[in-house]
Amino acid sequence: MVDAININSTITDLIIAIFILLIGIFIGRAISNLTKKVILEFEIDKLIKKGIGLRLSIELLIPAIVKYVIYITSIIFAINQLNFAENIYIILLSILAFSIVLMMLLALKDSLQNISAGSSIIKKGLIKKGENIKIGNIEGKVESIDLSETKIITKDKETLFIPNSYFKNNILLKKKDTNTK
């Protein structure tokens, strides 16, 4: 008898949790669409782009954020309806933390490569300010070197900023300065 009550209770909790998720999806979509209409109606996207100079489309960003916050909230309420919420929260937070760290590493990958190459260039003295170099199709005089990029002035007086990781993957040719007297 007690097992039947527990099973019925568990099934009821599961049905309520699914109902909460469905309501959350419905409300999330509805409020997201409403938010998008308000942003379009009041031309908030244009005002922000003009006033702040922000390149992101607020018309797409804000409704998506609103929708996913409502989705996440409904997932939390659905998990709370079930009686094993604590374990699921730990798992979800672990997955979220891992995802954030992974995204940060992927976002910083190029920067870390450039900084590594830049410190190697500076430390080993591979190129110096004032040297004429040719690397790949680029030829010019080194104007400055920092950790992430090297500034080169071409013969046509164009300024190029070359990522330092480019120096690791291409053959560097140092040229003697023919203009020296």
ChimeraX attribute file (.defattr): number of C-alpha atoms within 10 A of each C-alpha:
attribute: neighborCount
match mode: 1-to-1
recipient: residues
	/A:1	6
	/A:2	7
	/A:3	8
	/A:4	9
	/A:5	10
	/A:6	11
	/A:7	12
	/A:8	12
	/A:9	13
	/A:10	15
	/A:11	13
	/A:12	14
	/A:13	18
	/A:14	17
	/A:15	15
	/A:16	16
	/A:17	21
	/A:18	17
	/A:19	14
	/A:20	20
	/A:21	22
	/A:22	16
	/A:23	15
	/A:24	23
	/A:25	18
	/A:26	15
	/A:27	16
	/A:28	24
	/A:29	19
	/A:30	14
	/A:31	16
	/A:32	21
	/A:33	16
	/A:34	13
	/A:35	19
	/A:36	20
	/A:37	14
	/A:38	14
	/A:39	18
	/A:40	14
	/A:41	10
	/A:42	10
	/A:43	12
	/A:44	15
	/A:45	20
	/A:46	17
	/A:47	12
	/A:48	15
	/A:49	14
	/A:50	11
	/A:51	9
	/A:52	9
	/A:53	10
	/A:54	13
	/A:55	10
	/A:56	11
	/A:57	12
	/A:58	18
	/A:59	18
	/A:60	14
	/A:61	11
	/A:62	15
	/A:63	23
	/A:64	19
	/A:65	13
	/A:66	16
	/A:67	22
	/A:68	17
	/A:69	14
	/A:70	22
	/A:71	21
	/A:72	15
	/A:73	16
	/A:74	23
	/A:75	19
	/A:76	17
	/A:77	17
	/A:78	22
	/A:79	21
	/A:80	16
	/A:81	19
	/A:82	18
	/A:83	11
	/A:84	10
	/A:85	15
	/A:86	12
	/A:87	10
	/A:88	13
	/A:89	14
	/A:90	11
	/A:91	12
	/A:92	12
	/A:93	12
	/A:94	12
	/A:95	12
	/A:96	12
	/A:97	12
	/A:98	12
	/A:99	12
	/A:100	12
	/A:101	12
	/A:102	12
	/A:103	12
	/A:104	11
	/A:105	13
	/A:106	12
	/A:107	11
	/A:108	12
	/A:109	11
	/A:110	15
	/A:111	18
	/A:112	16
	/A:113	17
	/A:114	23
	/A:115	18
	/A:116	16
	/A:117	21
	/A:118	23
	/A:119	16
	/A:120	15
	/A:121	21
	/A:122	14
	/A:123	10
	/A:124	9
	/A:125	10
	/A:126	11
	/A:127	20
	/A:128	16
	/A:129	14
	/A:130	14
	/A:131	17
	/A:132	21
	/A:133	21
	/A:134	16
	/A:135	16
	/A:136	13
	/A:137	6
	/A:138	13
	/A:139	18
	/A:140	23
	/A:141	22
	/A:142	20
	/A:143	18
	/A:144	16
	/A:145	20
	/A:146	15
	/A:147	19
	/A:148	20
	/A:149	21
	/A:150	22
	/A:151	19
	/A:152	25
	/A:153	19
	/A:154	17
	/A:155	10
	/A:156	7
	/A:157	10
	/A:158	9
	/A:159	15
	/A:160	17
	/A:161	14
	/A:162	17
	/A:163	21
	/A:164	26
	/A:165	20
	/A:166	17
	/A:167	20
	/A:168	16
	/A:169	10
	/A:170	12
	/A:171	11
	/A:172	16
	/A:173	13
	/A:174	16
	/A:175	13
	/A:176	10
	/A:177	12
	/A:178	7
	/A:179	5
	/A:180	5
	/A:181	4
